Amino acid sequence: MLFLPYLSSAFVPTDTMPSFLRAVSQNHPITPIIETVRGLLTGTRSATAAGWRRRGQAGCWWSSFTFATWLYRGRTRS
């Protein structure tokens, strides 16, 4: 788990990575968060991109929560 952030774009932009690592980094779950924060701090990203990313993260959270609740209720029934 400690090594996973190193595969994202947290330390270097994905444009400077080799092609095999770029594919992994662009699909990494931390990369959109890092790019949004970096863009908001430097003023290069629009607010709509940040909003779409937040909505996507909320959707992933909600679907994971719903699935986990469904599994828990199914396993605790007698």
mmCIF file of the N, C-alpha and C atoms, coordinates in Angstrom:
data_MODEL
# 
_entry.id   MODEL 
# 
loop_
_atom_site.group_PDB 
_atom_site.id 
_atom_site.type_symbol 
_atom_site.label_atom_id 
_atom_site.label_alt_id 
_atom_site.label_comp_id 
_atom_site.label_asym_id 
_atom_site.label_entity_id 
_atom_site.label_seq_id 
_atom_site.pdbx_PDB_ins_code 
_atom_site.Cartn_x 
_atom_site.Cartn_y 
_atom_site.Cartn_z 
_atom_site.occupancy 
_atom_site.B_iso_or_equiv 
_atom_site.pdbx_formal_charge 
_atom_site.auth_seq_id 
_atom_site.auth_comp_id 
_atom_site.auth_asym_id 
_atom_site.auth_atom_id 
_atom_site.pdbx_PDB_model_num 
ATOM 1   N N  . MET A 1 1  ? 0.807   -1.188  0.000   1.00 0.00 ? 1  MET A N  1 
ATOM 2   C CA . MET A 1 1  ? 0.000   0.000   0.000   1.00 0.00 ? 1  MET A CA 1 
ATOM 3   C C  . MET A 1 1  ? 0.856   1.262   0.000   1.00 0.00 ? 1  MET A C  1 
ATOM 4   N N  . LEU A 1 2  ? 2.004   1.207   0.621   1.00 0.00 ? 2  LEU A N  1 
ATOM 5   C CA . LEU A 1 2  ? 2.836   2.405   0.678   1.00 0.00 ? 2  LEU A CA 1 
ATOM 6   C C  . LEU A 1 2  ? 3.450   2.742   -0.671  1.00 0.00 ? 2  LEU A C  1 
ATOM 7   N N  . PHE A 1 3  ? 3.598   1.757   -1.538  1.00 0.00 ? 3  PHE A N  1 
ATOM 8   C CA . PHE A 1 3  ? 4.225   1.987   -2.830  1.00 0.00 ? 3  PHE A CA 1 
ATOM 9   C C  . PHE A 1 3  ? 3.248   2.546   -3.870  1.00 0.00 ? 3  PHE A C  1 
ATOM 10  N N  . LEU A 1 4  ? 1.949   2.352   -3.676  1.00 0.00 ? 4  LEU A N  1 
ATOM 11  C CA . LEU A 1 4  ? 0.954   2.743   -4.678  1.00 0.00 ? 4  LEU A CA 1 
ATOM 12  C C  . LEU A 1 4  ? 0.967   4.226   -5.054  1.00 0.00 ? 4  LEU A C  1 
ATOM 13  N N  . PRO A 1 5  ? 1.114   5.181   -4.121  1.00 0.00 ? 5  PRO A N  1 
ATOM 14  C CA . PRO A 1 5  ? 1.148   6.588   -4.554  1.00 0.00 ? 5  PRO A CA 1 
ATOM 15  C C  . PRO A 1 5  ? 2.315   6.929   -5.471  1.00 0.00 ? 5  PRO A C  1 
ATOM 16  N N  . TYR A 1 6  ? 3.384   6.152   -5.417  1.00 0.00 ? 6  TYR A N  1 
ATOM 17  C CA . TYR A 1 6  ? 4.516   6.407   -6.302  1.00 0.00 ? 6  TYR A CA 1 
ATOM 18  C C  . TYR A 1 6  ? 4.175   6.122   -7.760  1.00 0.00 ? 6  TYR A C  1 
ATOM 19  N N  . LEU A 1 7  ? 3.157   5.301   -7.991  1.00 0.00 ? 7  LEU A N  1 
ATOM 20  C CA . LEU A 1 7  ? 2.739   4.998   -9.360  1.00 0.00 ? 7  LEU A CA 1 
ATOM 21  C C  . LEU A 1 7  ? 1.768   6.029   -9.919  1.00 0.00 ? 7  LEU A C  1 
ATOM 22  N N  . SER A 1 8  ? 1.328   6.968   -9.108  1.00 0.00 ? 8  SER A N  1 
ATOM 23  C CA . SER A 1 8  ? 0.406   8.001   -9.578  1.00 0.00 ? 8  SER A CA 1 
ATOM 24  C C  . SER A 1 8  ? 1.207   9.199   -10.094 1.00 0.00 ? 8  SER A C  1 
ATOM 25  N N  . SER A 1 9  ? 0.490   10.264  -10.397 1.00 0.00 ? 9  SER A N  1 
ATOM 26  C CA . SER A 1 9  ? 1.161   11.471  -10.881 1.00 0.00 ? 9  SER A CA 1 
ATOM 27  C C  . SER A 1 9  ? 1.447   12.442  -9.741  1.00 0.00 ? 9  SER A C  1 
ATOM 28  N N  . ALA A 1 10 ? 1.577   11.946  -8.524  1.00 0.00 ? 10 ALA A N  1 
ATOM 29  C CA . ALA A 1 10 ? 1.790   12.805  -7.366  1.00 0.00 ? 10 ALA A CA 1 
ATOM 30  C C  . ALA A 1 10 ? 3.161   13.483  -7.386  1.00 0.00 ? 10 ALA A C  1 
ATOM 31  N N  . PHE A 1 11 ? 4.153   12.837  -7.938  1.00 0.00 ? 11 PHE A N  1 
ATOM 32  C CA . PHE A 1 11 ? 5.504   13.384  -7.887  1.00 0.00 ? 11 PHE A CA 1 
ATOM 33  C C  . PHE A 1 11 ? 5.980   13.938  -9.224  1.00 0.00 ? 11 PHE A C  1 
ATOM 34  N N  . VAL A 1 12 ? 5.576   13.326  -10.309 1.00 0.00 ? 12 VAL A N  1 
ATOM 35  C CA . VAL A 1 12 ? 5.939   13.813  -11.642 1.00 0.00 ? 12 VAL A CA 1 
ATOM 36  C C  . VAL A 1 12 ? 4.713   13.733  -12.549 1.00 0.00 ? 12 VAL A C  1 
ATOM 37  N N  . PRO A 1 13 ? 4.603   14.632  -13.535 1.00 0.00 ? 13 PRO A N  1 
ATOM 38  C CA . PRO A 1 13 ? 3.487   14.547  -14.479 1.00 0.00 ? 13 PRO A CA 1 
ATOM 39  C C  . PRO A 1 13 ? 3.567   13.275  -15.313 1.00 0.00 ? 13 PRO A C  1 
ATOM 40  N N  . THR A 1 14 ? 2.413   12.779  -15.739 1.00 0.00 ? 14 THR A N  1 
ATOM 41  C CA . THR A 1 14 ? 2.396   11.540  -16.503 1.00 0.00 ? 14 THR A CA 1 
ATOM 42  C C  . THR A 1 14 ? 3.015   11.696  -17.882 1.00 0.00 ? 14 THR A C  1 
ATOM 43  N N  . ASP A 1 15 ? 3.100   12.918  -18.395 1.00 0.00 ? 15 ASP A N  1 
ATOM 44  C CA . ASP A 1 15 ? 3.705   13.133  -19.716 1.00 0.00 ? 15 ASP A CA 1 
ATOM 45  C C  . ASP A 1 15 ? 5.192   12.792  -19.736 1.00 0.00 ? 15 ASP A C  1 
ATOM 46  N N  . THR A 1 16 ? 5.854   12.849  -18.597 1.00 0.00 ? 16 THR A N  1 
ATOM 47  C CA . THR A 1 16 ? 7.295   12.594  -18.541 1.00 0.00 ? 16 THR A CA 1 
ATOM 48  C C  . THR A 1 16 ? 7.637   11.133  -18.254 1.00 0.00 ? 16 THR A C  1 
ATOM 49  N N  . MET A 1 17 ? 6.630   10.293  -18.070 1.00 0.00 ? 17 MET A N  1 
ATOM 50  C CA . MET A 1 17 ? 6.863   8.883   -17.731 1.00 0.00 ? 17 MET A CA 1 
ATOM 51  C C  . MET A 1 17 ? 7.025   8.035   -18.976 1.00 0.00 ? 17 MET A C  1 
ATOM 52  N N  . PRO A 1 18 ? 7.707   6.888   -18.854 1.00 0.00 ? 18 PRO A N  1 
ATOM 53  C CA . PRO A 1 18 ? 7.770   5.937   -19.969 1.00 0.00 ? 18 PRO A CA 1 
ATOM 54  C C  . PRO A 1 18 ? 6.366   5.410   -20.285 1.00 0.00 ? 18 PRO A C  1 
ATOM 55  N N  . SER A 1 19 ? 6.176   4.904   -21.471 1.00 0.00 ? 19 SER A N  1 
ATOM 56  C CA . SER A 1 19 ? 4.840   4.520   -21.935 1.00 0.00 ? 19 SER A CA 1 
ATOM 57  C C  . SER A 1 19 ? 4.201   3.431   -21.074 1.00 0.00 ? 19 SER A C  1 
ATOM 58  N N  . PHE A 1 20 ? 4.971   2.439   -20.625 1.00 0.00 ? 20 PHE A N  1 
ATOM 59  C CA . PHE A 1 20 ? 4.383   1.364   -19.818 1.00 0.00 ? 20 PHE A CA 1 
ATOM 60  C C  . PHE A 1 20 ? 3.934   1.879   -18.454 1.00 0.00 ? 20 PHE A C  1 
ATOM 61  N N  . LEU A 1 21 ? 4.666   2.820   -17.881 1.00 0.00 ? 21 LEU A N  1 
ATOM 62  C CA . LEU A 1 21 ? 4.304   3.382   -16.588 1.00 0.00 ? 21 LEU A CA 1 
ATOM 63  C C  . LEU A 1 21 ? 3.210   4.441   -16.727 1.00 0.00 ? 21 LEU A C  1 
ATOM 64  N N  . ARG A 1 22 ? 3.180   5.133   -17.858 1.00 0.00 ? 22 ARG A N  1 
ATOM 65  C CA . ARG A 1 22 ? 2.156   6.144   -18.107 1.00 0.00 ? 22 ARG A CA 1 
ATOM 66  C C  . ARG A 1 22 ? 0.764   5.516   -18.132 1.00 0.00 ? 22 ARG A C  1 
ATOM 67  N N  . ALA A 1 23 ? 0.638   4.344   -18.733 1.00 0.00 ? 23 ALA A N  1 
ATOM 68  C CA . ALA A 1 23 ? -0.666  3.671   -18.794 1.00 0.00 ? 23 ALA A CA 1 
ATOM 69  C C  . ALA A 1 23 ? -1.153  3.306   -17.395 1.00 0.00 ? 23 ALA A C  1 
ATOM 70  N N  . VAL A 1 24 ? -0.268  2.849   -16.542 1.00 0.00 ? 24 VAL A N  1 
ATOM 71  C CA . VAL A 1 24 ? -0.641  2.508   -15.170 1.00 0.00 ? 24 VAL A CA 1 
ATOM 72  C C  . VAL A 1 24 ? -0.986  3.771   -14.388 1.00 0.00 ? 24 VAL A C  1 
ATOM 73  N N  . SER A 1 25 ? -0.186  4.802   -14.556 1.00 0.00 ? 25 SER A N  1 
ATOM 74  C CA . SER A 1 25 ? -0.372  6.032   -13.797 1.00 0.00 ? 25 SER A CA 1 
ATOM 75  C C  . SER A 1 25 ? -1.650  6.775   -14.180 1.00 0.00 ? 25 SER A C  1 
ATOM 76  N N  . GLN A 1 26 ? -1.999  6.783   -15.445 1.00 0.00 ? 26 GLN A N  1 
ATOM 77  C CA . GLN A 1 26 ? -3.195  7.502   -15.869 1.00 0.00 ? 26 GLN A CA 1 
ATOM 78  C C  . GLN A 1 26 ? -4.470  6.817   -15.399 1.00 0.00 ? 26 GLN A C  1 
ATOM 79  N N  . ASN A 1 27 ? -4.420  5.530   -15.111 1.00 0.00 ? 27 ASN A N  1 
ATOM 80  C CA . ASN A 1 27 ? -5.584  4.799   -14.626 1.00 0.00 ? 27 ASN A CA 1 
ATOM 81  C C  . ASN A 1 27 ? -5.545  4.557   -13.125 1.00 0.00 ? 27 ASN A C  1 
ATOM 82  N N  . HIS A 1 28 ? -4.641  5.190   -12.458 1.00 0.00 ? 28 HIS A N  1 
ATOM 83  C CA . HIS A 1 28 ? -4.493  5.050   -11.012 1.00 0.00 ? 28 HIS A CA 1 
ATOM 84  C C  . HIS A 1 28 ? -5.564  5.885   -10.314 1.00 0.00 ? 28 HIS A C  1 
ATOM 85  N N  . PRO A 1 29 ? -6.175  5.399   -9.239  1.00 0.00 ? 29 PRO A N  1 
ATOM 86  C CA . PRO A 1 29 ? -7.251  6.158   -8.598  1.00 0.00 ? 29 PRO A CA 1 
ATOM 87  C C  . PRO A 1 29 ? -6.812  7.457   -7.919  1.00 0.00 ? 29 PRO A C  1 
ATOM 88  N N  . ILE A 1 30 ? -5.550  7.585   -7.581  1.00 0.00 ? 30 ILE A N  1 
ATOM 89  C CA . ILE A 1 30 ? -5.075  8.807   -6.927  1.00 0.00 ? 30 ILE A CA 1 
ATOM 90  C C  . ILE A 1 30 ? -4.765  9.904   -7.937  1.00 0.00 ? 30 ILE A C  1 
ATOM 91  N N  . THR A 1 31 ? -4.468  9.540   -9.172  1.00 0.00 ? 31 THR A N  1 
ATOM 92  C CA . THR A 1 31 ? -4.070  10.514  -10.185 1.00 0.00 ? 31 THR A CA 1 
ATOM 93  C C  . THR A 1 31 ? -5.112  11.604  -10.420 1.00 0.00 ? 31 THR A C  1 
ATOM 94  N N  . PRO A 1 32 ? -6.401  11.314  -10.584 1.00 0.00 ? 32 PRO A N  1 
ATOM 95  C CA . PRO A 1 32 ? -7.360  12.412  -10.780 1.00 0.00 ? 32 PRO A CA 1 
ATOM 96  C C  . PRO A 1 32 ? -7.430  13.378  -9.609  1.00 0.00 ? 32 PRO A C  1 
ATOM 97  N N  . ILE A 1 33 ? -7.274  12.866  -8.400  1.00 0.00 ? 33 ILE A N  1 
ATOM 98  C CA . ILE A 1 33 ? -7.298  13.746  -7.228  1.00 0.00 ? 33 ILE A CA 1 
ATOM 99  C C  . ILE A 1 33 ? -6.091  14.669  -7.237  1.00 0.00 ? 33 ILE A C  1 
ATOM 100 N N  . ILE A 1 34 ? -4.930  14.113  -7.507  1.00 0.00 ? 34 ILE A N  1 
ATOM 101 C CA . ILE A 1 34 ? -3.695  14.900  -7.536  1.00 0.00 ? 34 ILE A CA 1 
ATOM 102 C C  . ILE A 1 34 ? -3.755  15.950  -8.646  1.00 0.00 ? 34 ILE A C  1 
ATOM 103 N N  . GLU A 1 35 ? -4.219  15.573  -9.828  1.00 0.00 ? 35 GLU A N  1 
ATOM 104 C CA . GLU A 1 35 ? -4.290  16.513  -10.942 1.00 0.00 ? 35 GLU A CA 1 
ATOM 105 C C  . GLU A 1 35 ? -5.282  17.642  -10.674 1.00 0.00 ? 35 GLU A C  1 
ATOM 106 N N  . THR A 1 36 ? -6.386  17.336  -10.009 1.00 0.00 ? 36 THR A N  1 
ATOM 107 C CA . THR A 1 36 ? -7.364  18.371  -9.684  1.00 0.00 ? 36 THR A CA 1 
ATOM 108 C C  . THR A 1 36 ? -6.800  19.359  -8.683  1.00 0.00 ? 36 THR A C  1 
ATOM 109 N N  . VAL A 1 37 ? -6.173  18.862  -7.636  1.00 0.00 ? 37 VAL A N  1 
ATOM 110 C CA . VAL A 1 37 ? -5.586  19.748  -6.631  1.00 0.00 ? 37 VAL A CA 1 
ATOM 111 C C  . VAL A 1 37 ? -4.464  20.572  -7.242  1.00 0.00 ? 37 VAL A C  1 
ATOM 112 N N  . ARG A 1 38 ? -3.622  19.952  -8.046  1.00 0.00 ? 38 ARG A N  1 
ATOM 113 C CA . ARG A 1 38 ? -2.524  20.668  -8.696  1.00 0.00 ? 38 ARG A CA 1 
ATOM 114 C C  . ARG A 1 38 ? -3.064  21.758  -9.619  1.00 0.00 ? 38 ARG A C  1 
ATOM 115 N N  . GLY A 1 39 ? -4.118  21.437  -10.368 1.00 0.00 ? 39 GLY A N  1 
ATOM 116 C CA . GLY A 1 39 ? -4.704  22.408  -11.271 1.00 0.00 ? 39 GLY A CA 1 
ATOM 117 C C  . GLY A 1 39 ? -5.366  23.558  -10.547 1.00 0.00 ? 39 GLY A C  1 
ATOM 118 N N  . LEU A 1 40 ? -6.042  23.280  -9.447  1.00 0.00 ? 40 LEU A N  1 
ATOM 119 C CA . LEU A 1 40 ? -6.667  24.354  -8.686  1.00 0.00 ? 40 LEU A CA 1 
ATOM 120 C C  . LEU A 1 40 ? -5.631  25.265  -8.037  1.00 0.00 ? 40 LEU A C  1 
ATOM 121 N N  . LEU A 1 41 ? -4.502  24.708  -7.621  1.00 0.00 ? 41 LEU A N  1 
ATOM 122 C CA . LEU A 1 41 ? -3.456  25.526  -7.014  1.00 0.00 ? 41 LEU A CA 1 
ATOM 123 C C  . LEU A 1 41 ? -2.717  26.375  -8.036  1.00 0.00 ? 41 LEU A C  1 
ATOM 124 N N  . THR A 1 42 ? -2.557  25.848  -9.246  1.00 0.00 ? 42 THR A N  1 
ATOM 125 C CA . THR A 1 42 ? -1.835  26.608  -10.270 1.00 0.00 ? 42 THR A CA 1 
ATOM 126 C C  . THR A 1 42 ? -2.763  27.396  -11.176 1.00 0.00 ? 42 THR A C  1 
ATOM 127 N N  . GLY A 1 43 ? -4.060  27.129  -11.094 1.00 0.00 ? 43 GLY A N  1 
ATOM 128 C CA . GLY A 1 43 ? -5.021  27.869  -11.905 1.00 0.00 ? 43 GLY A CA 1 
ATOM 129 C C  . GLY A 1 43 ? -5.138  27.363  -13.326 1.00 0.00 ? 43 GLY A C  1 
ATOM 130 N N  . THR A 1 44 ? -4.734  26.138  -13.606 1.00 0.00 ? 44 THR A N  1 
ATOM 131 C CA . THR A 1 44 ? -4.793  25.628  -14.971 1.00 0.00 ? 44 THR A CA 1 
ATOM 132 C C  . THR A 1 44 ? -6.017  24.784  -15.249 1.00 0.00 ? 44 THR A C  1 
ATOM 133 N N  . ARG A 1 45 ? -6.637  24.218  -14.233 1.00 0.00 ? 45 ARG A N  1 
ATOM 134 C CA . ARG A 1 45 ? -7.831  23.396  -14.418 1.00 0.00 ? 45 ARG A CA 1 
ATOM 135 C C  . ARG A 1 45 ? -9.074  24.246  -14.182 1.00 0.00 ? 45 ARG A C  1 
ATOM 136 N N  . SER A 1 46 ? -10.132 23.886  -14.869 1.00 0.00 ? 46 SER A N  1 
ATOM 137 C CA . SER A 1 46 ? -11.387 24.588  -14.634 1.00 0.00 ? 46 SER A CA 1 
ATOM 138 C C  . SER A 1 46 ? -12.116 23.974  -13.452 1.00 0.00 ? 46 SER A C  1 
ATOM 139 N N  . ALA A 1 47 ? -13.027 24.714  -12.882 1.00 0.00 ? 47 ALA A N  1 
ATOM 140 C CA . ALA A 1 47 ? -13.786 24.224  -11.727 1.00 0.00 ? 47 ALA A CA 1 
ATOM 141 C C  . ALA A 1 47 ? -14.717 23.094  -12.132 1.00 0.00 ? 47 ALA A C  1 
ATOM 142 N N  . THR A 1 48 ? -15.127 23.048  -13.384 1.00 0.00 ? 48 THR A N  1 
ATOM 143 C CA . THR A 1 48 ? -16.036 21.976  -13.813 1.00 0.00 ? 48 THR A CA 1 
ATOM 144 C C  . THR A 1 48 ? -15.329 20.629  -13.800 1.00 0.00 ? 48 THR A C  1 
ATOM 145 N N  . ALA A 1 49 ? -14.046 20.599  -14.135 1.00 0.00 ? 49 ALA A N  1 
ATOM 146 C CA . ALA A 1 49 ? -13.298 19.338  -14.090 1.00 0.00 ? 49 ALA A CA 1 
ATOM 147 C C  . ALA A 1 49 ? -13.210 18.832  -12.660 1.00 0.00 ? 49 ALA A C  1 
ATOM 148 N N  . ALA A 1 50 ? -13.000 19.732  -11.721 1.00 0.00 ? 50 ALA A N  1 
ATOM 149 C CA . ALA A 1 50 ? -12.941 19.332  -10.314 1.00 0.00 ? 50 ALA A CA 1 
ATOM 150 C C  . ALA A 1 50 ? -14.289 18.810  -9.853  1.00 0.00 ? 50 ALA A C  1 
ATOM 151 N N  . GLY A 1 51 ? -15.354 19.447  -10.310 1.00 0.00 ? 51 GLY A N  1 
ATOM 152 C CA . GLY A 1 51 ? -16.690 19.003  -9.932  1.00 0.00 ? 51 GLY A CA 1 
ATOM 153 C C  . GLY A 1 51 ? -17.010 17.626  -10.476 1.00 0.00 ? 51 GLY A C  1 
ATOM 154 N N  . TRP A 1 52 ? -16.638 17.370  -11.722 1.00 0.00 ? 52 TRP A N  1 
ATOM 155 C CA . TRP A 1 52 ? -16.885 16.048  -12.301 1.00 0.00 ? 52 TRP A CA 1 
ATOM 156 C C  . TRP A 1 52 ? -16.081 14.975  -11.576 1.00 0.00 ? 52 TRP A C  1 
ATOM 157 N N  . ARG A 1 53 ? -14.876 15.298  -11.194 1.00 0.00 ? 53 ARG A N  1 
ATOM 158 C CA . ARG A 1 53 ? -14.054 14.322  -10.476 1.00 0.00 ? 53 ARG A CA 1 
ATOM 159 C C  . ARG A 1 53 ? -14.653 14.027  -9.100  1.00 0.00 ? 53 ARG A C  1 
ATOM 160 N N  . ARG A 1 54 ? -15.140 15.062  -8.424  1.00 0.00 ? 54 ARG A N  1 
ATOM 161 C CA . ARG A 1 54 ? -15.768 14.848  -7.126  1.00 0.00 ? 54 ARG A CA 1 
ATOM 162 C C  . ARG A 1 54 ? -17.027 13.998  -7.262  1.00 0.00 ? 54 ARG A C  1 
ATOM 163 N N  . ARG A 1 55 ? -17.798 14.241  -8.311  1.00 0.00 ? 55 ARG A N  1 
ATOM 164 C CA . ARG A 1 55 ? -19.003 13.436  -8.533  1.00 0.00 ? 55 ARG A CA 1 
ATOM 165 C C  . ARG A 1 55 ? -18.644 11.976  -8.804  1.00 0.00 ? 55 ARG A C  1 
ATOM 166 N N  . GLY A 1 56 ? -17.594 11.758  -9.570  1.00 0.00 ? 56 GLY A N  1 
ATOM 167 C CA . GLY A 1 56 ? -17.153 10.393  -9.842  1.00 0.00 ? 56 GLY A CA 1 
ATOM 168 C C  . GLY A 1 56 ? -16.680 9.695   -8.585  1.00 0.00 ? 56 GLY A C  1 
ATOM 169 N N  . GLN A 1 57 ? -15.944 10.395  -7.754  1.00 0.00 ? 57 GLN A N  1 
ATOM 170 C CA . GLN A 1 57 ? -15.482 9.806   -6.507  1.00 0.00 ? 57 GLN A CA 1 
ATOM 171 C C  . GLN A 1 57 ? -16.654 9.510   -5.582  1.00 0.00 ? 57 GLN A C  1 
ATOM 172 N N  . ALA A 1 58 ? -17.616 10.420  -5.525  1.00 0.00 ? 58 ALA A N  1 
ATOM 173 C CA . ALA A 1 58 ? -18.798 10.190  -4.686  1.00 0.00 ? 58 ALA A CA 1 
ATOM 174 C C  . ALA A 1 58 ? -19.586 8.989   -5.197  1.00 0.00 ? 58 ALA A C  1 
ATOM 175 N N  . GLY A 1 59 ? -19.685 8.842   -6.513  1.00 0.00 ? 59 GLY A N  1 
ATOM 176 C CA . GLY A 1 59 ? -20.378 7.688   -7.084  1.00 0.00 ? 59 GLY A CA 1 
ATOM 177 C C  . GLY A 1 59 ? -19.677 6.385   -6.753  1.00 0.00 ? 59 GLY A C  1 
ATOM 178 N N  . CYS A 1 60 ? -18.354 6.369   -6.817  1.00 0.00 ? 60 CYS A N  1 
ATOM 179 C CA . CYS A 1 60 ? -17.596 5.167   -6.454  1.00 0.00 ? 60 CYS A CA 1 
ATOM 180 C C  . CYS A 1 60 ? -17.783 4.842   -4.976  1.00 0.00 ? 60 CYS A C  1 
ATOM 181 N N  . TRP A 1 61 ? -17.757 5.873   -4.142  1.00 0.00 ? 61 TRP A N  1 
ATOM 182 C CA . TRP A 1 61 ? -17.950 5.652   -2.718  1.00 0.00 ? 61 TRP A CA 1 
ATOM 183 C C  . TRP A 1 61 ? -19.343 5.106   -2.449  1.00 0.00 ? 61 TRP A C  1 
ATOM 184 N N  . TRP A 1 62 ? -20.347 5.713   -3.054  1.00 0.00 ? 62 TRP A N  1 
ATOM 185 C CA . TRP A 1 62 ? -21.720 5.296   -2.807  1.00 0.00 ? 62 TRP A CA 1 
ATOM 186 C C  . TRP A 1 62 ? -21.964 3.862   -3.282  1.00 0.00 ? 62 TRP A C  1 
ATOM 187 N N  . SER A 1 63 ? -21.462 3.512   -4.441  1.00 0.00 ? 63 SER A N  1 
ATOM 188 C CA . SER A 1 63 ? -21.668 2.149   -4.928  1.00 0.00 ? 63 SER A CA 1 
ATOM 189 C C  . SER A 1 63 ? -20.920 1.139   -4.051  1.00 0.00 ? 63 SER A C  1 
ATOM 190 N N  . SER A 1 64 ? -19.739 1.469   -3.575  1.00 0.00 ? 64 SER A N  1 
ATOM 191 C CA . SER A 1 64 ? -18.995 0.579   -2.675  1.00 0.00 ? 64 SER A CA 1 
ATOM 192 C C  . SER A 1 64 ? -19.724 0.420   -1.342  1.00 0.00 ? 64 SER A C  1 
ATOM 193 N N  . PHE A 1 65 ? -20.243 1.514   -0.826  1.00 0.00 ? 65 PHE A N  1 
ATOM 194 C CA . PHE A 1 65 ? -20.990 1.478   0.431   1.00 0.00 ? 65 PHE A CA 1 
ATOM 195 C C  . PHE A 1 65 ? -22.246 0.627   0.298   1.00 0.00 ? 65 PHE A C  1 
ATOM 196 N N  . THR A 1 66 ? -22.962 0.803   -0.792  1.00 0.00 ? 66 THR A N  1 
ATOM 197 C CA . THR A 1 66 ? -24.187 0.029   -1.018  1.00 0.00 ? 66 THR A CA 1 
ATOM 198 C C  . THR A 1 66 ? -23.881 -1.457  -1.149  1.00 0.00 ? 66 THR A C  1 
ATOM 199 N N  . PHE A 1 67 ? -22.864 -1.794  -1.894  1.00 0.00 ? 67 PHE A N  1 
ATOM 200 C CA . PHE A 1 67 ? -22.479 -3.191  -2.077  1.00 0.00 ? 67 PHE A CA 1 
ATOM 201 C C  . PHE A 1 67 ? -22.029 -3.815  -0.760  1.00 0.00 ? 67 PHE A C  1 
ATOM 202 N N  . ALA A 1 68 ? -21.237 -3.088  0.022   1.00 0.00 ? 68 ALA A N  1 
ATOM 203 C CA . ALA A 1 68 ? -20.767 -3.610  1.306   1.00 0.00 ? 68 ALA A CA 1 
ATOM 204 C C  . ALA A 1 68 ? -21.930 -3.809  2.277   1.00 0.00 ? 68 ALA A C  1 
ATOM 205 N N  . THR A 1 69 ? -22.877 -2.886  2.280   1.00 0.00 ? 69 THR A N  1 
ATOM 206 C CA . THR A 1 69 ? -24.053 -3.025  3.138   1.00 0.00 ? 69 THR A CA 1 
ATOM 207 C C  . THR A 1 69 ? -24.874 -4.233  2.734   1.00 0.00 ? 69 THR A C  1 
ATOM 208 N N  . TRP A 1 70 ? -25.056 -4.428  1.453   1.00 0.00 ? 70 TRP A N  1 
ATOM 209 C CA . TRP A 1 70 ? -25.799 -5.570  0.940   1.00 0.00 ? 70 TRP A CA 1 
ATOM 210 C C  . TRP A 1 70 ? -25.119 -6.887  1.335   1.00 0.00 ? 70 TRP A C  1 
ATOM 211 N N  . LEU A 1 71 ? -23.796 -6.940  1.195   1.00 0.00 ? 71 LEU A N  1 
ATOM 212 C CA . LEU A 1 71 ? -23.061 -8.147  1.588   1.00 0.00 ? 71 LEU A CA 1 
ATOM 213 C C  . LEU A 1 71 ? -23.169 -8.405  3.093   1.00 0.00 ? 71 LEU A C  1 
ATOM 214 N N  . TYR A 1 72 ? -23.032 -7.349  3.873   1.00 0.00 ? 72 TYR A N  1 
ATOM 215 C CA . TYR A 1 72 ? -23.097 -7.502  5.336   1.00 0.00 ? 72 TYR A CA 1 
ATOM 216 C C  . TYR A 1 72 ? -24.463 -8.020  5.762   1.00 0.00 ? 72 TYR A C  1 
ATOM 217 N N  . ARG A 1 73 ? -25.506 -7.450  5.236   1.00 0.00 ? 73 ARG A N  1 
ATOM 218 C CA . ARG A 1 73 ? -26.863 -7.893  5.598   1.00 0.00 ? 73 ARG A CA 1 
ATOM 219 C C  . ARG A 1 73 ? -27.114 -9.320  5.144   1.00 0.00 ? 73 ARG A C  1 
ATOM 220 N N  . GLY A 1 74 ? -26.598 -9.687  4.009   1.00 0.00 ? 74 GLY A N  1 
ATOM 221 C CA . GLY A 1 74 ? -26.773 -11.058 3.529   1.00 0.00 ? 74 GLY A CA 1 
ATOM 222 C C  . GLY A 1 74 ? -26.048 -12.081 4.374   1.00 0.00 ? 74 GLY A C  1 
ATOM 223 N N  . ARG A 1 75 ? -24.908 -11.733 4.905   1.00 0.00 ? 75 ARG A N  1 
ATOM 224 C CA . ARG A 1 75 ? -24.124 -12.676 5.710   1.00 0.00 ? 75 ARG A CA 1 
ATOM 225 C C  . ARG A 1 75 ? -24.569 -12.740 7.156   1.00 0.00 ? 75 ARG A C  1 
ATOM 226 N N  . THR A 1 76 ? -25.235 -11.699 7.654   1.00 0.00 ? 76 THR A N  1 
ATOM 227 C CA . THR A 1 76 ? -25.633 -11.704 9.062   1.00 0.00 ? 76 THR A CA 1 
ATOM 228 C C  . THR A 1 76 ? -27.035 -12.285 9.268   1.00 0.00 ? 76 THR A C  1 
ATOM 229 N N  . ARG A 1 77 ? -27.753 -12.558 8.216   1.00 0.00 ? 77 ARG A N  1 
ATOM 230 C CA . ARG A 1 77 ? -29.068 -13.176 8.363   1.00 0.00 ? 77 ARG A CA 1 
ATOM 231 C C  . ARG A 1 77 ? -28.916 -14.645 8.713   1.00 0.00 ? 77 ARG A C  1 
ATOM 232 N N  . SER A 1 78 ? -29.807 -15.126 9.523   1.00 0.00 ? 78 SER A N  1 
ATOM 233 C CA . SER A 1 78 ? -29.728 -16.530 9.950   1.00 0.00 ? 78 SER A CA 1 
ATOM 234 C C  . SER A 1 78 ? -30.300 -17.469 8.921   1.00 0.00 ? 78 SER A C  1 
# 
